[in-house]
Amino acid sequence: PMLSPDGKKVAFTRNKDLYVVDVEFAKETRLTNDASDVVYNGYASWVYMEEIIGRSLIYRAFWWAPNSEMIAFLRFDDTPVPRFPLYKSDGVHGELEWEHYPKPGDQNPIVKMGIAHINTSKVVWIDEDENADQYTAWPFWSPDSKEMFYQVLNRDQNDLQILSANPETGKNKTMYEEKNNTWVEFFEDIHILKNNKGFILRSELDGWRHLYYYDMNGKLKKQLTKGEWNVSDIKLVDEENKKIYFEANKGERLEAHLFVVDFDGDNLEQLTNVPGTHKVNVSPNGKYFYDSYSSIGTPGKLDLYNGDGNLIKNLGDRKSMIFDEYNLGTTAIFSIKTEDGFDLPAMWVLPPDFDENKKYPVLFAVYGGPGGTDVTNSFSAYLDRYFISQSGIIYFVVDHRGSAYFGKKGKDYLYRNMGKWEINDYIEAVKWLKTKSFIDSTKIGITGGSYGGYVTCMALTLGADYFTHGVAEYSVTDWALYDNVYTERYMDLPSENKDGYKFGSAMTHASNYKGLLRLTHGTLDDNCHMQNTLQLVDKLTSMDKHFELMLYPNERHGVGFPKWIHAQREYVQFWYKNFL
């Protein structure tokens, strides 16, 4: 359910049709009437929820107009999308759960954008060819509700258009277009200014994610920020004072700070100065902000500041009274230079009683997806790294060249080559570690889930000469088995990139496997299907390779309670058994 901007109505979906309720009079109005097993109004098809709209909306695919009189929504028809069976082992005969899930090269759902007018219950459809092979999403309204803006991305995901539509007629026109030789991603935080004064965009147009100010015809008025750093989030657009507050890693690439800049790109100022990673909320007028932050050795704090960045009051501290009673391992951030010149960010936690005359096993903890950041100057809320290190294992994290820290140029190394450069750079890190006298090169472990599970499988196969042990959880093992929106963004269609798909499959390199890999998967994983793990199991067993397997019945993408306790114990015991 979503409350209207004026607080007088609530919109929601029931059985995948769109409804609205007048709060004062408890009057319910049905806005769409054709939902079925394959047609959804205001409720996202699975691949849109996962890869385009995002999990945080929990399948919601509708957006209120500022005047509370209209709702923009997406209509999905999953008829063309292949179904994938998920097996439930309950009862005597078991059961199949069917999921519409498009894999690379498969057909997508048919999608069109509608605008529901609350007072008349009329739906106006936007003029788009619903049969075109493209993605339509992310509507934004003008402040006066007279225009609705939305985005269309082609199937190749290298040509993105922002269009404006008349909510009364559905007529549209192109306002902005951005192309790239590799890929372009949807804009999730376009800010439309009042009185048709233009819009603020956060784009990678120059190779780094920066702020741009355009007029309503898509003509650039000013690039507001520039440099080899990224704007990660727009926190407030203050039109009255013509200022934009945003978070970025300017100055210290492993940190995030609050900055403010004028609409003309002048007077760029950093408002947070305590070293670390800051997550900020700014008051509507920019007079105050509260700041949640931490650093690698300091647990999180919550402070209140005025708009000039002066501290008013500490509101909270996650460091408990007994924190200093624990002898935690020593944490350090550093960089590792690759043979071709990339300075990879890295972090380790050394055992509390570290002795450089001893030999220590190493555990790589990875995610490693394109544009991600595993290493940050922040305190982890999960204390497993300290638990592992106090047992005599060096906990190690490193980011490869495809992380956000190297801009679009770095990420583009992964284009049509997923698996290649991640493992190349992780191997570079292993080589660096082996130059240290205290590293036990016979015990180099790696672990991760989802994409991290994928690189773990690749590390134990493609990188088998360097990695000796791994725990891969709910992994992708072959990109032909994952969803098409995510995979094709980076790998193109299988028919266009046969060599890339083949090289990026862990099965291709299974003959190299010689260490010890534990595979875990939930049997009802609707994101990375258990099929991924089973196909790798099939390959390894056919080659008579020794490995370990743990399946969690009816668990999805990750293991929940109460089985999570079992999963965590088994995870720790694997490393204790093989490393200590």
Secondary structure, 3 states (H helix, E strand, C coil): CEECCCCCEEEEEECCEEEEEECCCCEEEECCCCCCCCEEECECCHHHHHHHHCHHHCCECEEECCCCCEEEEEEEECCCCCEEEEEECCCCCCEEEEEECCCCCCCCCEEEEEEEECCCCEEEECCCCCCCCEEEEEEEECCCCCCEEEEEEECCCCEEEEEEECCCCCCEEEEEEEECCCCCCCCCCCEECHHHCCEEEEECCCCCCEEEEECCCCCEEEECCCCCCCEEEEEEEECCCCEEEEEECCCCCCCEEEEEEECCCCCCEECCCCCCEEEEEECCCCCEEEEEEEECCEEEEEEEEECCCCEEEEEEECCCCCHHHCCCCEEEEEEEECCCCCEEEEEEEECCCCCCCCCEEEEEECCCCCCCCCCCCCCCCCCHHHHHHHCCCEEEEECCCCCHHHHHHHHHHHCCCCCHHHHHHHHHHHHHHCCCCCEEEEEEEEEEECHHHHHHHHHHHCCCCCCCEEEEECCCCCHHHCCHHHHHHHHCCCCCCHHHHHHCCHHHHHHHCCCEEEEEEECCCCCCCCHHHHHHHHHHHHCCCCCEEEEECCCCCCCCCCHHHHHHHHHHHHHHHHHC
